[in-house]
């Protein structure tokens, strides 16, 4: 499944609810899931990390659906040619 197909799936499952909740509340949920991912990373259990990472992507896609952003297109446009700063793969930017 491509990221675009996943975004479409999230739209089919959640768009009605996402639209009622609105952009601000959806963003807060997304950030909350990022926090849960941080907690899972600290605890280090791979199964929990995977579950929280899935939630982060799902909420980000919900947010993108609300603002009509095609995330796959946006990611490809920015990173498809390599690092957007040094234009190489792998990145050769200095830390
Ligand atoms: Zn770079």
PDB file of the backbone (N, CA, C, O) and the ligand in Angstrom, with CONECT records:
HET     ZN  A 101       1
ATOM      1  N   UNK A   1       0.848  -1.195   0.000  1.00  0.00           N
ATOM      2  CA  UNK A   1       0.000   0.000   0.000  1.00  0.00           C
ATOM      3  C   UNK A   1       0.881   1.241   0.000  1.00  0.00           C
ATOM      4  O   UNK A   1       1.771   1.368   0.841  1.00  0.00           O
ATOM      5  N   UNK A   2       0.643   2.157  -0.931  1.00  0.00           N
ATOM      6  CA  UNK A   2       1.422   3.393  -0.979  1.00  0.00           C
ATOM      7  C   UNK A   2       0.907   4.361   0.086  1.00  0.00           C
ATOM      8  O   UNK A   2      -0.165   4.162   0.658  1.00  0.00           O
ATOM      9  N   UNK A   3       1.678   5.397   0.338  1.00  0.00           N
ATOM     10  CA  UNK A   3       1.253   6.418   1.299  1.00  0.00           C
ATOM     11  C   UNK A   3      -0.041   7.088   0.814  1.00  0.00           C
ATOM     12  O   UNK A   3      -0.921   7.407   1.614  1.00  0.00           O
ATOM     13  N   UNK A   4      -0.144   7.295  -0.497  1.00  0.00           N
ATOM     14  CA  UNK A   4      -1.360   7.914  -1.065  1.00  0.00           C
ATOM     15  C   UNK A   4      -2.575   7.018  -0.833  1.00  0.00           C
ATOM     16  O   UNK A   4      -3.657   7.495  -0.490  1.00  0.00           O
ATOM     17  N   UNK A   5      -2.379   5.708  -1.025  1.00  0.00           N
ATOM     18  CA  UNK A   5      -3.488   4.763  -0.790  1.00  0.00           C
ATOM     19  C   UNK A   5      -3.866   4.736   0.693  1.00  0.00           C
ATOM     20  O   UNK A   5      -5.043   4.647   1.042  1.00  0.00           O
ATOM     21  N   UNK A   6      -2.860   4.812   1.554  1.00  0.00           N
ATOM     22  CA  UNK A   6      -3.120   4.839   2.996  1.00  0.00           C
ATOM     23  C   UNK A   6      -3.885   6.111   3.386  1.00  0.00           C
ATOM     24  O   UNK A   6      -4.792   6.070   4.217  1.00  0.00           O
ATOM     25  N   UNK A   7      -3.504   7.242   2.774  1.00  0.00           N
ATOM     26  CA  UNK A   7      -4.206   8.497   3.068  1.00  0.00           C
ATOM     27  C   UNK A   7      -5.665   8.398   2.622  1.00  0.00           C
ATOM     28  O   UNK A   7      -6.566   8.881   3.309  1.00  0.00           O
ATOM     29  N   UNK A   8      -5.886   7.775   1.478  1.00  0.00           N
ATOM     30  CA  UNK A   8      -7.261   7.581   0.985  1.00  0.00           C
ATOM     31  C   UNK A   8      -8.050   6.693   1.941  1.00  0.00           C
ATOM     32  O   UNK A   8      -9.221   6.946   2.223  1.00  0.00           O
ATOM     33  N   UNK A   9      -7.386   5.646   2.435  1.00  0.00           N
ATOM     34  CA  UNK A   9      -8.037   4.749   3.395  1.00  0.00           C
ATOM     35  C   UNK A   9      -8.412   5.503   4.673  1.00  0.00           C
ATOM     36  O   UNK A   9      -9.516   5.344   5.193  1.00  0.00           O
ATOM     37  N   UNK A  10      -7.488   6.321   5.173  1.00  0.00           N
ATOM     38  CA  UNK A  10      -7.769   7.116   6.380  1.00  0.00           C
ATOM     39  C   UNK A  10      -8.942   8.065   6.124  1.00  0.00           C
ATOM     40  O   UNK A  10      -9.768   8.296   7.007  1.00  0.00           O
ATOM     41  N   UNK A  11      -9.004   8.612   4.901  1.00  0.00           N
ATOM     42  CA  UNK A  11     -10.123   9.490   4.542  1.00  0.00           C
ATOM     43  C   UNK A  11     -11.437   8.711   4.599  1.00  0.00           C
ATOM     44  O   UNK A  11     -12.433   9.187   5.144  1.00  0.00           O
ATOM     45  N   UNK A  12     -11.421   7.515   4.029  1.00  0.00           N
ATOM     46  CA  UNK A  12     -12.641   6.697   4.026  1.00  0.00           C
ATOM     47  C   UNK A  12     -13.083   6.334   5.441  1.00  0.00           C
ATOM     48  O   UNK A  12     -14.273   6.350   5.754  1.00  0.00           O
ATOM     49  N   UNK A  13     -12.123   6.010   6.281  1.00  0.00           N
ATOM     50  CA  UNK A  13     -12.458   5.575   7.648  1.00  0.00           C
ATOM     51  C   UNK A  13     -12.846   6.764   8.533  1.00  0.00           C
ATOM     52  O   UNK A  13     -13.830   6.694   9.269  1.00  0.00           O
ATOM     53  N   UNK A  14     -12.073   7.856   8.462  1.00  0.00           N
ATOM     54  CA  UNK A  14     -12.177   8.891   9.500  1.00  0.00           C
ATOM     55  C   UNK A  14     -12.577  10.290   9.053  1.00  0.00           C
ATOM     56  O   UNK A  14     -12.806  11.150   9.902  1.00  0.00           O
ATOM     57  N   UNK A  15     -12.671  10.553   7.737  1.00  0.00           N
ATOM     58  CA  UNK A  15     -12.834  11.957   7.328  1.00  0.00           C
ATOM     59  C   UNK A  15     -14.060  12.629   7.937  1.00  0.00           C
ATOM     60  O   UNK A  15     -14.003  13.792   8.338  1.00  0.00           O
ATOM     61  N   UNK A  16     -15.166  11.897   8.005  1.00  0.00           N
ATOM     62  CA  UNK A  16     -16.392  12.487   8.564  1.00  0.00           C
ATOM     63  C   UNK A  16     -16.148  12.953  10.009  1.00  0.00           C
ATOM     64  O   UNK A  16     -16.533  14.058  10.390  1.00  0.00           O
ATOM     65  N   UNK A  17     -15.508  12.095  10.792  1.00  0.00           N
ATOM     66  CA  UNK A  17     -15.206  12.455  12.188  1.00  0.00           C
ATOM     67  C   UNK A  17     -14.149  13.554  12.258  1.00  0.00           C
ATOM     68  O   UNK A  17     -14.249  14.476  13.067  1.00  0.00           O
ATOM     69  N   UNK A  18     -13.115  13.440  11.382  1.00  0.00           N
ATOM     70  CA  UNK A  18     -12.046  14.446  11.369  1.00  0.00           C
ATOM     71  C   UNK A  18     -12.623  15.832  11.067  1.00  0.00           C
ATOM     72  O   UNK A  18     -12.244  16.823  11.692  1.00  0.00           O
ATOM     73  N   UNK A  19     -13.538  15.885  10.108  1.00  0.00           N
ATOM     74  CA  UNK A  19     -14.124  17.160   9.701  1.00  0.00           C
ATOM     75  C   UNK A  19     -14.928  17.782  10.854  1.00  0.00           C
ATOM     76  O   UNK A  19     -14.877  18.992  11.074  1.00  0.00           O
ATOM     77  N   UNK A  20     -15.663  16.943  11.578  1.00  0.00           N
ATOM     78  CA  UNK A  20     -16.437  17.445  12.729  1.00  0.00           C
ATOM     79  C   UNK A  20     -15.507  17.949  13.829  1.00  0.00           C
ATOM     80  O   UNK A  20     -15.784  18.969  14.459  1.00  0.00           O
ATOM     81  N   UNK A  21     -14.391  17.225  14.065  1.00  0.00           N
ATOM     82  CA  UNK A  21     -13.433  17.592  15.114  1.00  0.00           C
ATOM     83  C   UNK A  21     -12.707  18.881  14.765  1.00  0.00           C
ATOM     84  O   UNK A  21     -12.473  19.729  15.626  1.00  0.00           O
ATOM     85  N   UNK A  22     -12.354  19.019  13.487  1.00  0.00           N
ATOM     86  CA  UNK A  22     -11.663  20.230  13.027  1.00  0.00           C
ATOM     87  C   UNK A  22     -10.149  20.118  13.072  1.00  0.00           C
ATOM     88  O   UNK A  22      -9.588  19.194  13.661  1.00  0.00           O
ATOM     89  N   UNK A  23      -9.505  21.088  12.431  1.00  0.00           N
ATOM     90  CA  UNK A  23      -8.049  21.072  12.268  1.00  0.00           C
ATOM     91  C   UNK A  23      -7.330  21.194  13.618  1.00  0.00           C
ATOM     92  O   UNK A  23      -6.410  20.424  13.892  1.00  0.00           O
ATOM     93  N   UNK A  24      -7.731  22.137  14.450  1.00  0.00           N
ATOM     94  CA  UNK A  24      -7.015  22.378  15.717  1.00  0.00           C
ATOM     95  C   UNK A  24      -7.051  21.160  16.630  1.00  0.00           C
ATOM     96  O   UNK A  24      -6.018  20.742  17.154  1.00  0.00           O
ATOM     97  N   UNK A  25      -8.236  20.591  16.821  1.00  0.00           N
ATOM     98  CA  UNK A  25      -8.351  19.424  17.715  1.00  0.00           C
ATOM     99  C   UNK A  25      -7.637  18.213  17.114  1.00  0.00           C
ATOM    100  O   UNK A  25      -7.067  17.405  17.848  1.00  0.00           O
ATOM    101  N   UNK A  26      -7.662  18.085  15.806  1.00  0.00           N
ATOM    102  CA  UNK A  26      -6.961  16.969  15.155  1.00  0.00           C
ATOM    103  C   UNK A  26      -5.458  17.134  15.318  1.00  0.00           C
ATOM    104  O   UNK A  26      -4.739  16.158  15.533  1.00  0.00           O
ATOM    105  N   UNK A  27      -4.987  18.365  15.217  1.00  0.00           N
ATOM    106  CA  UNK A  27      -3.564  18.635  15.419  1.00  0.00           C
ATOM    107  C   UNK A  27      -3.147  18.271  16.855  1.00  0.00           C
ATOM    108  O   UNK A  27      -2.086  17.684  17.068  1.00  0.00           O
ATOM    109  N   UNK A  28      -3.979  18.621  17.817  1.00  0.00           N
ATOM    110  CA  UNK A  28      -3.679  18.293  19.222  1.00  0.00           C
ATOM    111  C   UNK A  28      -3.613  16.774  19.409  1.00  0.00           C
ATOM    112  O   UNK A  28      -2.737  16.276  20.117  1.00  0.00           O
ATOM    113  N   UNK A  29      -4.533  16.039  18.781  1.00  0.00           N
ATOM    114  CA  UNK A  29      -4.486  14.571  18.845  1.00  0.00           C
ATOM    115  C   UNK A  29      -3.188  14.049  18.231  1.00  0.00           C
ATOM    116  O   UNK A  29      -2.555  13.145  18.776  1.00  0.00           O
ATOM    117  N   UNK A  30      -2.801  14.623  17.099  1.00  0.00           N
ATOM    118  CA  UNK A  30      -1.563  14.218  16.426  1.00  0.00           C
ATOM    119  C   UNK A  30      -0.362  14.421  17.364  1.00  0.00           C
ATOM    120  O   UNK A  30       0.473  13.529  17.513  1.00  0.00           O
ATOM    121  N   UNK A  31      -0.288  15.583  17.983  1.00  0.00           N
ATOM    122  CA  UNK A  31       0.824  15.871  18.889  1.00  0.00           C
ATOM    123  C   UNK A  31       0.795  14.927  20.091  1.00  0.00           C
ATOM    124  O   UNK A  31       1.839  14.478  20.565  1.00  0.00           O
ATOM    125  N   UNK A  32      -0.415  14.631  20.580  1.00  0.00           N
ATOM    126  CA  UNK A  32      -0.560  13.687  21.687  1.00  0.00           C
ATOM    127  C   UNK A  32       0.010  12.317  21.306  1.00  0.00           C
ATOM    128  O   UNK A  32       0.667  11.660  22.113  1.00  0.00           O
ATOM    129  N   UNK A  33      -0.250  11.903  20.074  1.00  0.00           N
ATOM    130  CA  UNK A  33       0.282  10.614  19.606  1.00  0.00           C
ATOM    131  C   UNK A  33       1.799  10.657  19.475  1.00  0.00           C
ATOM    132  O   UNK A  33       2.465   9.650  19.719  1.00  0.00           O
ATOM    133  N   UNK A  34       2.353  11.796  19.096  1.00  0.00           N
ATOM    134  CA  UNK A  34       3.813  11.942  19.034  1.00  0.00           C
ATOM    135  C   UNK A  34       4.394  11.753  20.438  1.00  0.00           C
ATOM    136  O   UNK A  34       5.436  11.119  20.607  1.00  0.00           O
ATOM    137  N   UNK A  35       3.709  12.308  21.440  1.00  0.00           N
ATOM    138  CA  UNK A  35       4.144  12.120  22.830  1.00  0.00           C
ATOM    139  C   UNK A  35       4.094  10.658  23.247  1.00  0.00           C
ATOM    140  O   UNK A  35       4.991  10.167  23.932  1.00  0.00           O
ATOM    141  N   UNK A  36       3.033   9.965  22.827  1.00  0.00           N
ATOM    142  CA  UNK A  36       2.924   8.537  23.147  1.00  0.00           C
ATOM    143  C   UNK A  36       4.040   7.741  22.457  1.00  0.00           C
ATOM    144  O   UNK A  36       4.545   6.762  23.006  1.00  0.00           O
ATOM    145  N   UNK A  37       4.414   8.174  21.252  1.00  0.00           N
ATOM    146  CA  UNK A  37       5.538   7.523  20.556  1.00  0.00           C
ATOM    147  C   UNK A  37       6.827   7.750  21.345  1.00  0.00           C
ATOM    148  O   UNK A  37       7.644   6.839  21.477  1.00  0.00           O
ATOM    149  N   UNK A  38       7.007   8.954  21.865  1.00  0.00           N
ATOM    150  CA  UNK A  38       8.198   9.248  22.686  1.00  0.00           C
ATOM    151  C   UNK A  38       8.232   8.331  23.908  1.00  0.00           C
ATOM    152  O   UNK A  38       9.275   7.765  24.236  1.00  0.00           O
ATOM    153  N   UNK A  39       7.093   8.189  24.578  1.00  0.00           N
ATOM    154  CA  UNK A  39       7.038   7.303  25.759  1.00  0.00           C
ATOM    155  C   UNK A  39       7.409   5.870  25.375  1.00  0.00           C
ATOM    156  O   UNK A  39       8.160   5.203  26.086  1.00  0.00           O
ATOM    157  N   UNK A  40       6.874   5.405  24.240  1.00  0.00           N
ATOM    158  CA  UNK A  40       7.159   4.036  23.788  1.00  0.00           C
ATOM    159  C   UNK A  40       8.646   3.869  23.475  1.00  0.00           C
ATOM    160  O   UNK A  40       9.236   2.830  23.772  1.00  0.00           O
ATOM    161  N   UNK A  41       9.246   4.898  22.875  1.00  0.00           N
ATOM    162  CA  UNK A  41      10.689   4.836  22.566  1.00  0.00           C
ATOM    163  C   UNK A  41      11.514   4.754  23.844  1.00  0.00           C
ATOM    164  O   UNK A  41      12.501   4.022  23.908  1.00  0.00           O
ATOM    165  N   UNK A  42      11.102   5.511  24.863  1.00  0.00           N
ATOM    166  CA  UNK A  42      11.814   5.474  26.146  1.00  0.00           C
ATOM    167  C   UNK A  42      11.721   4.091  26.764  1.00  0.00           C
ATOM    168  O   UNK A  42      12.705   3.563  27.281  1.00  0.00           O
ATOM    169  N   UNK A  43      10.505   3.494  26.704  1.00  0.00           N
ATOM    170  CA  UNK A  43      10.312   2.162  27.287  1.00  0.00           C
ATOM    171  C   UNK A  43      10.978   1.076  26.444  1.00  0.00           C
ATOM    172  O   UNK A  43      11.385   0.043  26.975  1.00  0.00           O
ATOM    173  N   UNK A  44      11.094   1.304  25.120  1.00  0.00           N
ATOM    174  CA  UNK A  44      11.881   0.431  24.256  1.00  0.00           C
ATOM    175  C   UNK A  44      11.235  -0.863  23.794  1.00  0.00           C
ATOM    176  O   UNK A  44      11.927  -1.743  23.282  1.00  0.00           O
ATOM    177  N   UNK A  45       9.910  -1.001  23.964  1.00  0.00           N
ATOM    178  CA  UNK A  45       9.256  -2.225  23.510  1.00  0.00           C
ATOM    179  C   UNK A  45       8.840  -2.053  22.036  1.00  0.00           C
ATOM    180  O   UNK A  45       7.983  -1.229  21.714  1.00  0.00           O
ATOM    181  N   UNK A  46       9.455  -2.837  21.162  1.00  0.00           N
ATOM    182  CA  UNK A  46       9.275  -2.668  19.717  1.00  0.00           C
ATOM    183  C   UNK A  46       7.810  -2.698  19.289  1.00  0.00           C
ATOM    184  O   UNK A  46       7.387  -1.901  18.453  1.00  0.00           O
ATOM    185  N   UNK A  47       7.037  -3.620  19.865  1.00  0.00           N
ATOM    186  CA  UNK A  47       5.624  -3.739  19.499  1.00  0.00           C
ATOM    187  C   UNK A  47       4.862  -2.436  19.798  1.00  0.00           C
ATOM    188  O   UNK A  47       4.042  -1.997  18.993  1.00  0.00           O
ATOM    189  N   UNK A  48       5.133  -1.830  20.942  1.00  0.00           N
ATOM    190  CA  UNK A  48       4.476  -0.570  21.318  1.00  0.00           C
ATOM    191  C   UNK A  48       4.955   0.590  20.439  1.00  0.00           C
ATOM    192  O   UNK A  48       4.165   1.453  20.058  1.00  0.00           O
ATOM    193  N   UNK A  49       6.250   0.603  20.121  1.00  0.00           N
ATOM    194  CA  UNK A  49       6.799   1.657  19.261  1.00  0.00           C
ATOM    195  C   UNK A  49       6.118   1.603  17.895  1.00  0.00           C
ATOM    196  O   UNK A  49       5.729   2.636  17.349  1.00  0.00           O
ATOM    197  N   UNK A  50       5.974   0.395  17.346  1.00  0.00           N
ATOM    198  CA  UNK A  50       5.325   0.222  16.042  1.00  0.00           C
ATOM    199  C   UNK A  50       3.883   0.715  16.084  1.00  0.00           C
ATOM    200  O   UNK A  50       3.422   1.387  15.161  1.00  0.00           O
ATOM    201  N   UNK A  51       3.170   0.375  17.166  1.00  0.00           N
ATOM    202  CA  UNK A  51       1.772   0.785  17.290  1.00  0.00           C
ATOM    203  C   UNK A  51       1.654   2.309  17.365  1.00  0.00           C
ATOM    204  O   UNK A  51       0.787   2.900  16.721  1.00  0.00           O
ATOM    205  N   UNK A  52       2.517   2.935  18.143  1.00  0.00           N
ATOM    206  CA  UNK A  52       2.457   4.394  18.285  1.00  0.00           C
ATOM    207  C   UNK A  52       2.904   5.095  16.995  1.00  0.00           C
ATOM    208  O   UNK A  52       2.357   6.139  16.640  1.00  0.00           O
ATOM    209  N   UNK A  53       3.888   4.533  16.298  1.00  0.00           N
ATOM    210  CA  UNK A  53       4.317   5.100  15.015  1.00  0.00           C
ATOM    211  C   UNK A  53       3.161   5.043  14.014  1.00  0.00           C
ATOM    212  O   UNK A  53       2.953   5.978  13.241  1.00  0.00           O
ATOM    213  N   UNK A  54       2.415   3.943  14.035  1.00  0.00           N
ATOM    214  CA  UNK A  54       1.246   3.810  13.151  1.00  0.00           C
ATOM    215  C   UNK A  54       0.202   4.881  13.483  1.00  0.00           C
ATOM    216  O   UNK A  54      -0.401   5.466  12.584  1.00  0.00           O
ATOM    217  N   UNK A  55      -0.005   5.133  14.781  1.00  0.00           N
ATOM    218  CA  UNK A  55      -0.960   6.176  15.188  1.00  0.00           C
ATOM    219  C   UNK A  55      -0.503   7.558  14.728  1.00  0.00           C
ATOM    220  O   UNK A  55      -1.316   8.370  14.286  1.00  0.00           O
ATOM    221  N   UNK A  56       0.803   7.823  14.834  1.00  0.00           N
ATOM    222  CA  UNK A  56       1.328   9.128  14.412  1.00  0.00           C
ATOM    223  C   UNK A  56       1.051   9.349  12.927  1.00  0.00           C
ATOM    224  O   UNK A  56       0.585  10.417  12.533  1.00  0.00           O
ATOM    225  N   UNK A  57       1.339   8.338  12.104  1.00  0.00           N
ATOM    226  CA  UNK A  57       1.088   8.458  10.664  1.00  0.00           C
ATOM    227  C   UNK A  57      -0.412   8.621  10.390  1.00  0.00           C
ATOM    228  O   UNK A  57      -0.809   9.439   9.560  1.00  0.00           O
ATOM    229  N   UNK A  58      -1.236   7.843  11.087  1.00  0.00           N
ATOM    230  CA  UNK A  58      -2.688   7.917  10.868  1.00  0.00           C
ATOM    231  C   UNK A  58      -3.217   9.319  11.175  1.00  0.00           C
ATOM    232  O   UNK A  58      -4.015   9.869  10.416  1.00  0.00           O
ATOM    233  N   UNK A  59      -2.765   9.892  12.297  1.00  0.00           N
ATOM    234  CA  UNK A  59      -3.246  11.237  12.660  1.00  0.00           C
ATOM    235  C   UNK A  59      -2.673  12.302  11.736  1.00  0.00           C
ATOM    236  O   UNK A  59      -3.356  13.281  11.433  1.00  0.00           O
ATOM    237  N   UNK A  60      -1.443  12.136  11.285  1.00  0.00           N
ATOM    238  CA  UNK A  60      -0.861  13.086  10.330  1.00  0.00           C
ATOM    239  C   UNK A  60      -1.638  13.036   9.015  1.00  0.00           C
ATOM    240  O   UNK A  60      -1.889  14.073   8.400  1.00  0.00           O
ATOM    241  N   UNK A  61      -2.016  11.834   8.584  1.00  0.00           N
ATOM    242  CA  UNK A  61      -2.790  11.714   7.351  1.00  0.00           C
ATOM    243  C   UNK A  61      -4.181  12.319   7.518  1.00  0.00           C
ATOM    244  O   UNK A  61      -4.705  12.928   6.586  1.00  0.00           O
ATOM    245  N   UNK A  62      -4.786  12.156   8.699  1.00  0.00           N
ATOM    246  CA  UNK A  62      -6.076  12.804   8.965  1.00  0.00           C
ATOM    247  C   UNK A  62      -5.945  14.318   8.831  1.00  0.00           C
ATOM    248  O   UNK A  62      -6.788  14.985   8.232  1.00  0.00           O
ATOM    249  N   UNK A  63      -4.862  14.839   9.408  1.00  0.00           N
ATOM    250  CA  UNK A  63      -4.621  16.274   9.338  1.00  0.00           C
ATOM    251  C   UNK A  63      -4.437  16.723   7.882  1.00  0.00           C
ATOM    252  O   UNK A  63      -4.990  17.740   7.463  1.00  0.00           O
ATOM    253  N   UNK A  64      -3.666  15.962   7.133  1.00  0.00           N
ATOM    254  CA  UNK A  64      -3.447  16.288   5.717  1.00  0.00           C
ATOM    255  C   UNK A  64      -4.754  16.225   4.939  1.00  0.00           C
ATOM    256  O   UNK A  64      -4.977  17.043   4.046  1.00  0.00           O
ATOM    257  N   UNK A  65      -5.624  15.266   5.263  1.00  0.00           N
ATOM    258  CA  UNK A  65      -6.921  15.198   4.599  1.00  0.00           C
ATOM    259  C   UNK A  65      -7.744  16.454   4.869  1.00  0.00           C
ATOM    260  O   UNK A  65      -8.441  16.948   3.983  1.00  0.00           O
ATOM    261  N   UNK A  66      -7.662  16.964   6.086  1.00  0.00           N
ATOM    262  CA  UNK A  66      -8.441  18.162   6.447  1.00  0.00           C
ATOM    263  C   UNK A  66      -7.966  19.412   5.714  1.00  0.00           C
ATOM    264  O   UNK A  66      -8.758  20.316   5.445  1.00  0.00           O
ATOM    265  N   UNK A  67      -6.674  19.465   5.390  1.00  0.00           N
ATOM    266  CA  UNK A  67      -6.153  20.663   4.715  1.00  0.00           C
ATOM    267  C   UNK A  67      -5.834  20.389   3.238  1.00  0.00           C
ATOM    268  O   UNK A  67      -5.148  21.171   2.579  1.00  0.00           O
ATOM    269  N   UNK A  68      -6.350  19.258   2.736  1.00  0.00           N
ATOM    270  CA  UNK A  68      -6.204  18.897   1.314  1.00  0.00           C
ATOM    271  C   UNK A  68      -4.750  18.871   0.845  1.00  0.00           C
ATOM    272  O   UNK A  68      -4.405  19.403  -0.210  1.00  0.00           O
ATOM    273  N   UNK A  69      -3.910  18.232   1.666  1.00  0.00           N
ATOM    274  CA  UNK A  69      -2.511  18.018   1.281  1.00  0.00           C
ATOM    275  C   UNK A  69      -2.342  16.549   0.909  1.00  0.00           C
ATOM    276  O   UNK A  69      -2.717  15.660   1.674  1.00  0.00           O
ATOM    277  N   UNK A  70      -1.773  16.300  -0.272  1.00  0.00           N
ATOM    278  CA  UNK A  70      -1.407  14.944  -0.675  1.00  0.00           C
ATOM    279  C   UNK A  70      -0.008  14.696  -0.097  1.00  0.00           C
ATOM    280  O   UNK A  70       0.992  15.139  -0.662  1.00  0.00           O
ATOM    281  N   UNK A  71       0.050  13.981   1.036  1.00  0.00           N
ATOM    282  CA  UNK A  71       1.330  13.837   1.754  1.00  0.00           C
ATOM    283  C   UNK A  71       2.375  13.122   0.910  1.00  0.00           C
ATOM    284  O   UNK A  71       3.544  13.506   0.925  1.00  0.00           O
ATOM    285  N   UNK A  72       1.977  12.089   0.173  1.00  0.00           N
ATOM    286  CA  UNK A  72       2.955  11.383  -0.667  1.00  0.00           C
ATOM    287  C   UNK A  72       3.589  12.349  -1.665  1.00  0.00           C
ATOM    288  O   UNK A  72       4.805  12.343  -1.856  1.00  0.00           O
ATOM    289  N   UNK A  73       2.768  13.169  -2.293  1.00  0.00           N
ATOM    290  CA  UNK A  73       3.283  14.143  -3.255  1.00  0.00           C
ATOM    291  C   UNK A  73       4.198  15.158  -2.586  1.00  0.00           C
ATOM    292  O   UNK A  73       5.241  15.521  -3.130  1.00  0.00           O
ATOM    293  N   UNK A  74       3.797  15.616  -1.394  1.00  0.00           N
ATOM    294  CA  UNK A  74       4.586  16.620  -0.682  1.00  0.00           C
ATOM    295  C   UNK A  74       5.948  16.064  -0.265  1.00  0.00           C
ATOM    296  O   UNK A  74       6.973  16.734  -0.386  1.00  0.00           O
ATOM    297  N   UNK A  75       5.935  14.820   0.228  1.00  0.00           N
ATOM    298  CA  UNK A  75       7.192  14.192   0.657  1.00  0.00           C
ATOM    299  C   UNK A  75       8.100  13.958  -0.548  1.00  0.00           C
ATOM    300  O   UNK A  75       9.301  14.223  -0.498  1.00  0.00           O
ATOM    301  N   UNK A  76       7.503  13.455  -1.634  1.00  0.00           N
ATOM    302  CA  UNK A  76       8.302  13.181  -2.828  1.00  0.00           C
ATOM    303  C   UNK A  76       8.886  14.471  -3.400  1.00  0.00           C
ATOM    304  O   UNK A  76      10.045  14.519  -3.810  1.00  0.00           O
ATOM    305  N   UNK A  77       8.056  15.514  -3.419  1.00  0.00           N
ATOM    306  CA  UNK A  77       8.531  16.795  -3.958  1.00  0.00           C
ATOM    307  C   UNK A  77       9.707  17.333  -3.147  1.00  0.00           C
ATOM    308  O   UNK A  77      10.658  17.877  -3.708  1.00  0.00           O
ATOM    309  N   UNK A  78       9.637  17.177  -1.823  1.00  0.00           N
ATOM    310  CA  UNK A  78      10.700  17.726  -0.981  1.00  0.00           C
ATOM    311  C   UNK A  78      11.934  16.820  -0.911  1.00  0.00           C
ATOM    312  O   UNK A  78      13.065  17.305  -0.946  1.00  0.00           O
ATOM    313  N   UNK A  79      11.710  15.485  -0.812  1.00  0.00           N
ATOM    314  CA  UNK A  79      12.826  14.570  -0.559  1.00  0.00           C
ATOM    315  C   UNK A  79      13.141  13.605  -1.707  1.00  0.00           C
ATOM    316  O   UNK A  79      14.101  12.839  -1.628  1.00  0.00           O
ATOM    317  N   UNK A  80      12.339  13.642  -2.766  1.00  0.00           N
ATOM    318  CA  UNK A  80      12.513  12.686  -3.865  1.00  0.00           C
ATOM    319  C   UNK A  80      13.863  12.801  -4.563  1.00  0.00           C
ATOM    320  O   UNK A  80      14.345  11.828  -5.143  1.00  0.00           O
ATOM    321  N   UNK A  81      14.476  13.978  -4.511  1.00  0.00           N
ATOM    322  CA  UNK A  81      15.775  14.166  -5.162  1.00  0.00           C
ATOM    323  C   UNK A  81      16.939  14.058  -4.196  1.00  0.00           C
ATOM    324  O   UNK A  81      18.064  14.424  -4.535  1.00  0.00           O
ATOM    325  N   UNK A  82      16.676  13.554  -2.986  1.00  0.00           N
ATOM    326  CA  UNK A  82      17.732  13.464  -1.972  1.00  0.00           C
ATOM    327  C   UNK A  82      17.527  14.544  -0.928  1.00  0.00           C
ATOM    328  O   UNK A  82      16.439  15.106  -0.802  1.00  0.00           O
ATOM    329  N   UNK A  83      18.563  14.822  -0.196  1.00  0.00           N
ATOM    330  CA  UNK A  83      18.477  15.845   0.850  1.00  0.00           C
ATOM    331  C   UNK A  83      18.119  17.190   0.204  1.00  0.00           C
ATOM    332  O   UNK A  83      18.769  17.610  -0.754  1.00  0.00           O
ATOM    333  N   UNK A  84      17.081  17.868   0.728  1.00  0.00           N
ATOM    334  CA  UNK A  84      16.687  19.145   0.123  1.00  0.00           C
ATOM    335  C   UNK A  84      17.678  20.291   0.366  1.00  0.00           C
ATOM    336  O   UNK A  84      17.532  21.368  -0.211  1.00  0.00           O
ATOM    337  N   UNK A  85      18.691  20.059   1.223  1.00  0.00           N
ATOM    338  CA  UNK A  85      19.703  21.101   1.461  1.00  0.00           C
ATOM    339  C   UNK A  85      20.946  20.880   0.626  1.00  0.00           C
ATOM    340  O   UNK A  85      21.425  21.798  -0.039  1.00  0.00           O
ATOM    341  N   UNK A  86      21.479  19.647   0.658  1.00  0.00           N
ATOM    342  CA  UNK A  86      22.745  19.393  -0.048  1.00  0.00           C
ATOM    343  C   UNK A  86      22.532  18.629  -1.361  1.00  0.00           C
ATOM    344  O   UNK A  86      23.472  18.427  -2.129  1.00  0.00           O
ATOM    345  N   UNK A  87      21.283  18.205  -1.609  1.00  0.00           N
ATOM    346  CA  UNK A  87      20.914  17.508  -2.857  1.00  0.00           C
ATOM    347  C   UNK A  87      21.714  16.243  -3.121  1.00  0.00           C
ATOM    348  O   UNK A  87      21.965  15.898  -4.276  1.00  0.00           O
ATOM    349  N   UNK A  88      22.125  15.535  -2.041  1.00  0.00           N
ATOM    350  CA  UNK A  88      22.830  14.275  -2.236  1.00  0.00           C
ATOM    351  C   UNK A  88      22.150  13.161  -1.452  1.00  0.00           C
ATOM    352  O   UNK A  88      21.362  13.405  -0.538  1.00  0.00           O
ATOM    353  N   UNK A  89      22.479  11.927  -1.839  1.00  0.00           N
ATOM    354  CA  UNK A  89      22.019  10.722  -1.144  1.00  0.00           C
ATOM    355  C   UNK A  89      23.227   9.824  -0.927  1.00  0.00           C
ATOM    356  O   UNK A  89      23.822   9.402  -1.918  1.00  0.00           O
ATOM    357  N   UNK A  90      23.626   9.507   0.277  1.00  0.00           N
ATOM    358  CA  UNK A  90      23.051  10.025   1.520  1.00  0.00           C
ATOM    359  C   UNK A  90      23.427  11.486   1.750  1.00  0.00           C
ATOM    360  O   UNK A  90      24.336  12.025   1.119  1.00  0.00           O
ATOM    361  N   UNK A  91      22.709  12.098   2.661  1.00  0.00           N
ATOM    362  CA  UNK A  91      22.942  13.501   3.028  1.00  0.00           C
ATOM    363  C   UNK A  91      24.391  13.714   3.459  1.00  0.00           C
ATOM    364  O   UNK A  91      24.962  12.913   4.199  1.00  0.00           O
ATOM    365  N   UNK A  92      24.970  14.814   2.977  1.00  0.00           N
ATOM    366  CA  UNK A  92      26.342  15.165   3.351  1.00  0.00           C
ATOM    367  C   UNK A  92      26.387  16.495   4.112  1.00  0.00           C
ATOM    368  O   UNK A  92      27.452  17.094   4.261  1.00  0.00           O
ATOM    369  N   UNK A  93      25.226  16.948   4.590  1.00  0.00           N
ATOM    370  CA  UNK A  93      25.194  18.188   5.379  1.00  0.00           C
ATOM    371  C   UNK A  93      26.022  18.029   6.641  1.00  0.00           C
ATOM    372  O   UNK A  93      26.104  16.937   7.203  1.00  0.00           O
ATOM    373  N   UNK A  94      26.635  19.118   7.086  1.00  0.00           N
ATOM    374  CA  UNK A  94      27.355  19.085   8.345  1.00  0.00           C
ATOM    375  C   UNK A  94      26.369  19.228   9.492  1.00  0.00           C
ATOM    376  O   UNK A  94      25.364  19.929   9.377  1.00  0.00           O
ATOM    377  N   UNK A  95      26.665  18.560  10.594  1.00  0.00           N
ATOM    378  CA  UNK A  95      25.805  18.695  11.773  1.00  0.00           C
ATOM    379  C   UNK A  95      25.974  20.076  12.383  1.00  0.00           C
ATOM    380  O   UNK A  95      25.335  20.389  13.387  1.00  0.00           O
TER     381      UNK A  95
HETATM  382 ZN    ZN A 101      22.023  17.160   3.317  1.00  0.00          ZN
END
